[in-house]
Amino acid sequence: KICVGIGKVEFPKSIDTKARSLIKSLLETYYPKRLGCLKNGGYDVRKHKWFKGLKFKRIINLEIPPPYIPKVDSPIDTRHFSSDVEDNIDEKEIVAISQPEEEKFNSF
C-alpha cells in the first residue's frame, strides 16, 4: 500500500491526527518537502506537534525513565526481535570484508 503513496494509506482510527500527520510528513515521497529534509533538518521533526511537551534535553540526559525496559538474559538475548528478518537474508547478498576492515570493529 505504501508504494502508491502515503496519501492513499488508510490509518486505523486508533491513530490520532497528530500521529498521522507526523507519519505522513516523514514518509513524504518528494524529499524536498519531507519532514527532516527541510531547512532545519531534524529540528523540524522535534518541533512537530505530535512531540509537543516532550522534553528532548531531559531524554538525552537520561533524566526521564524509559516507559518500558525489556527483560533480557544477556547482552546478546534477541528474543524481543522478530526472527523472520534473519530468515529472509539471501546468502548471496552477504559481502565479506577484509581483515583490516574487520579489525576496525574489534572495539564494538
C-alpha positions, 0 to 999 in steps of 0.5 A: 500500500505504501508504494502508491503513496502515503496519501492513499494509506488508510490509518486505523482510527486508533491513530490520532491526527497528530500521529498521522500527520507526523507519519505522513510528513516523514514518509513524504515521497518528494524529499524536498518537502519531507519532514527532516529534509527541510531547512532545519533538518531534524529540528523540524521533526522535534518541533512537530506537534505530535512531540509537543511537551516532550522534553528532548534535553531531559531524554538525552540526559537520561533524566526521564525513565524509559516507559518500558525496559525489556527483560533480557538474559544477556547482552546478546538475548534477541528474543524481543526481535522478530526472527523472520528478518534473519530468515529472509537474508539471501546468502548471496547478498552477504559481502565479506570484508577484509581483515583490516576492515574487520579489525576496525570493529574489534572495539564494538 
